[in-house]
Amino acid sequence: WGFFEVARLWEDKGNDRVAINLYKYIIKKRQPDHPEAHYRLAVLHMKCFDWDSAIEVLQKKILIPDNQPFSDYCYIGDCHKNMGKREQSLEFYKKAESIGPKGIPAFQRLAKFYEEQNNIDKAIEYVTKIISFADPNEIADDLIWRGILYKTKGEPHQAYEDCCKALELNPFSEKAHRLLNDLSDQIDI
């Protein structure tokens, strides 16, 4: 753990190159099955926009016994997305979804993916999954997101319902008030 703590210190000081080299040393020479070292190394590669190296590290992390690869698949999908490989990103987000039935991070990525593809129905489907699995006290922003999707789809009454639910949870939400204001032109409030 000594090398790991030193790597974390260098990382905290903002010297990513030294931290990367220390994490590589830990993985190659000291503890090849150290999941946190793999994770930190992958994060630093992503921070440096070295998507291929991040993917390589995460794929090795997936093979570590007792590792839960759910988030690894999400991060690999993010790397592919950042490289412009949308279909590969979708493939890894779907893998993450298949591992964790309550996989909110995978649902968020899939909802965003479909929203960007203008597949509003699929985006709504995944935001609805987020809402159904998340803590009921923490879904205001997701309700607003779904409300915006409903508005985009041309269903202002559904958007209004989600906006009202969001305002019940967070009466000071600027996003919800903006959405409500936008909807006032489309429905009688």
N, C-alpha and C positions, 0 to 999 in steps of 0.2 A: 504493500500500500504506500510505501514511502515515495516511490517514483510517481505514483498516481497523484499524490498530494502535491508534489513539486510541479507536475504538469498542470494541475489545477491552478496553482499560484501563478505560473507564467501566463496561463490563459486569462486569469483575472486581471493581470497587469497589462493585458492587451498584446502580448508578444505571441501571436498565434503560431508563427513558424517554429519557435522553440517548443511550444506545447505540442504541436503536431509531431515533431521529431521524438519527443518523450513518449507520447502515446504509441507511436510506431514501435519504439524500443520495447515498451511494456508488452505489446501484443506479440512482437517477434521473438523476444528473448526471455521475458519473465513470466507473463501470464497470458498465453494465447486465448484462453477462455474467459477473459475479463470483460463482461458485457458493457460495463460502464466506460471502460477505455475505448472500446469500439464505438460506442455511442458518441462520446466526446470527440473522438477523432472524426467521425462522420459529420458531426455538427460543424466542426472547424472547417472541414473541406467544403461544406455547403456555404459557410460564411465567406469563404474565399472563392466562391463560384466554381469550384472544382467538382462538378457534378459526377463525372465518371469515377473519380476516386471515392467520393461519398458512397456511390452505389456499390462499388467493390467492397468497401468496409462493411456496409450494411448487409450485403449478401453473405459475408463471412460471419457476421453476428447472428444471422438467422440460423446458422448451423450449430451454434453453441448449445449444448444440452441445457434443458430447462429454461431456455430463453423464450419469452413470449414475443413472437415476431410481428404482432399486430401493428405496433407503431413503426416498426422497420419497413413494412410494406407501404405504409402511408408516406414515409420519408423518401423511399425509392420512387414512389409515384410523383412526389413533389419534384425530385431531381429530374425525372423524365419530362415533367411539365415545363420546368425551367429551361430544358434543352429544346423545347418545341415538339417533343414527341408525345402528343396528346393521347394517342391510342395506347402506348405503353403505360402512360400514367393511369389511364382508366383501368387497365389490366391489374395494376398493383393496388389501386384503390378497391377494386372488386375483391382481390385476395384478402385485403384487410377486413372488408365487410364480411367475408365468408368465415373468418376466424372468430370475430367478435360480434355476436348478434346485437349487442348494445354498443356498438362501435361508433360513438358520436363523432370522433375525429374523421373516420372514414365517411360517415354520412355527410359531414360538412364539406369534405373535399368533393364528394360525388355531386352534392347539390350545386356547388359552385361550378363544377365541370359542366353539368347539364345547363345551368343558367348561362354560362359563357357560350354554349353551343345553341342557345336559344330554344332548348327543349324544356319549356316551362313546366309542362306536366310532370316530367321526371324530376325536375328541380323541386317542385312542390312535394312530390312523393318523398324525397329524401329530407327536406326540411320538416315534414310531418313526422318522419321517424325520429329526427332529433328532438322534436317537441315531446314525442311520446316517451322517450327514454331519459330525457334530462330532468334535473331537479325542477319541479314545478315553479319554484321561486326564482329560477334563473333563466326563464325562457322568453322574457320580454323581447329581447333583440331578435330571437328566432321567430317569434310571432310577427314582428314588424317585417322581417325578411320575407316570410311567407305572404304577408299582406301586400308587399310590393310586387311579389311574383303574381299574386292574384290580380292586382291592378294591371300589371303588364298583360296578363292573359285576357283582360276585359271582363273580370268578375269583381266589380267594385263592392258589391254587398259582402262577399267573402272577405275582401280586403278590410272593409270596415269592421267586421266582426273580430278579425285578428288584431286590428289596431285598438279596439276597445278593450280586448283582453290584455293587451300589452300595457295599456294605460292603467288598468286595474293593478297590475304588478309594479309599474313604475310611472306614477302620475306626472313626473317631471321629464319624461323622455322627450327630447327634442325631435328625435327621428319619428316617434309616434305622432307628435303634434304636426310635423310637416306632412306626414302621410295623410292624416285626418284633414288637413287643409287642402291637400291635393284632391282628396276624394269628395270634398264639398261641392265641387263642380259637377260630379258625376251622379251623386245621389242626394236625396233630401236627408239632412242630418238634423 
